[in-house]
Amino acid sequence: MFSNMREDIQSVFRRDPAARNAFEVLTCYPGLHAVWLHRLAHALWVRNWKWLARMVSNLGRWLTGIEIHPGAKIGRRFFIDHGMGIVIGETAEVGDDVTLYQGVTLGGTSWNKGKRHPTLEDGVVVGAGAKVLGPFTVGAGAKIGSNAVVTKAVPAGATAVGIPGRIIVKTSEEQEAKRQALAERFGFDAYGMSEDMPDPVARSIGQILDHLEAVEERLEGMCEALHKMGSDFQGKELPTLPDSAFPCSELLSRSSAEDDGVKD
Ligand SMILES: CC(C)(COP(=O)(O)OP(=O)(O)OC[C@H]1O[C@@H](n2cnc3c(N)ncnc32)[C@H](O)[C@@H]1OP(=O)(O)O)[C@@H](O)C(=O)NCCC(=O)NCCS
């Protein structure tokens, strides 16, 4: 039991840069007090001391502002930062090394008995004010943005933000370079298509280029297979796209040339 308490304290140091020493953590971290009181309440709950378990849980809520139902299953090194306003429902399951910030709800969306609260796998982080509602799984290492409302499963390692929660797709540098090369091959000026641009049209074009590349790869594989079977299908050239097909690329290069002129 003491080794578990020690690792709970260590997890505060690992995840809160403001923590200064063990005495401060022991006395001033309501999240830690809530977790320890929950462990006691849960032990009573599973031994069928239901009312006493609810009382201990309620005492934890009075003292910390964090409400964890004694039936909820909580893993090791669970870290609650600040904590006020957190609600964790009866059938919620929380893996190891999970972090929750203030105002998070792990709630249900139905009044049916049985599993109605979410399962958070190991290493999940849920931002301040987020609501995770329903009996689905948030995969290992996933992140939920502050104030998001998530009602569907989140894959492992993904980040969900907004209302309703949507998964943010980050483009890797390698993928960005591939897009650029493909766009240049088509004679399209990839200027203005970086991941940092919030322009939805540019993002859509990026997605189309990714798809084109995947289709090309598949076609090449098919052509090679046909070639091995004696077909000359591969030898036929694809039509090229003229520059005039991309008036916006001309406009962009003109405006970038004008910008260069201004700088000179
Ligand atoms: C969701 C979160 C984990 C994402 O972090 P990240 O992986 O570093 O992602 P980024 O900051 O690069 O953001 C990626 C995109 O998501 C958006 N985003 C990030 N957090 C968001 C949120 N909570 N709601 C809506 N959009 C959000 C960003 O604006 C950015 O959008 P863009 O690609 O259009 O520019 C983080 O923003 C977050 O909310 N953490 C919780 C922290 C918290 O609650 N702290 C409380 C301390 S008291």
The ligand as a Gaussian input file, in Angstrom:
#p B3LYP/6-31G(d) Opt

LIG

0 1
 C       -5.889000      18.862000     -27.082000
 C       -4.444000      19.074000     -26.680000
 C       -3.980000      17.908000     -25.839000
 C       -3.675000      19.176000     -28.017000
 O       -2.337000      19.389000     -27.825000
 P       -1.299000      19.193000     -29.054000
 O       -1.285000      17.761000     -29.471000
 O       -0.026000      19.821000     -28.653000
 O       -1.988000      19.950000     -30.254000
 P       -1.784000      21.455000     -30.764000
 O       -1.695000      22.406000     -29.613000
 O       -0.676000      21.420000     -31.783000
 O       -3.162000      21.746000     -31.510000
 C       -3.535000      21.080000     -32.698000
 C       -4.803000      21.712000     -33.215000
 O       -5.892000      21.493000     -32.294000
 C       -6.450000      22.741000     -31.861000
 N       -6.778000      22.595000     -30.448000
 C       -5.937000      22.294000     -29.447000
 N       -6.613000      22.198000     -28.290000
 C       -7.914000      22.435000     -28.576000
 C       -9.095000      22.482000     -27.782000
 N       -9.070000      22.228000     -26.473000
 N      -10.259000      22.746000     -28.414000
 C      -10.313000      22.996000     -29.758000
 N       -9.213000      22.957000     -30.561000
 C       -8.035000      22.690000     -29.949000
 C       -5.351000      23.762000     -32.089000
 O       -5.854000      25.053000     -32.254000
 C       -4.709000      23.220000     -33.353000
 O       -5.551000      23.547000     -34.452000
 P       -4.927000      23.891000     -35.912000
 O       -4.231000      22.624000     -36.365000
 O       -6.122000      24.232000     -36.728000
 O       -3.989000      25.016000     -35.675000
 C       -4.265000      20.366000     -25.850000
 O       -4.505000      21.503000     -26.630000
 C       -5.202000      20.430000     -24.637000
 O       -6.332000      20.867000     -24.711000
 N       -4.661000      19.964000     -23.468000
 C       -5.349000      20.029000     -22.210000
 C       -4.557000      20.907000     -21.298000
 C       -5.360000      21.393000     -20.097000
 O       -6.538000      21.162000     -19.948000
 N       -4.682000      22.054000     -19.218000
 C       -5.259000      22.558000     -18.024000
 C       -4.146000      22.977000     -17.110000
 S       -4.808000      23.726000     -15.668000

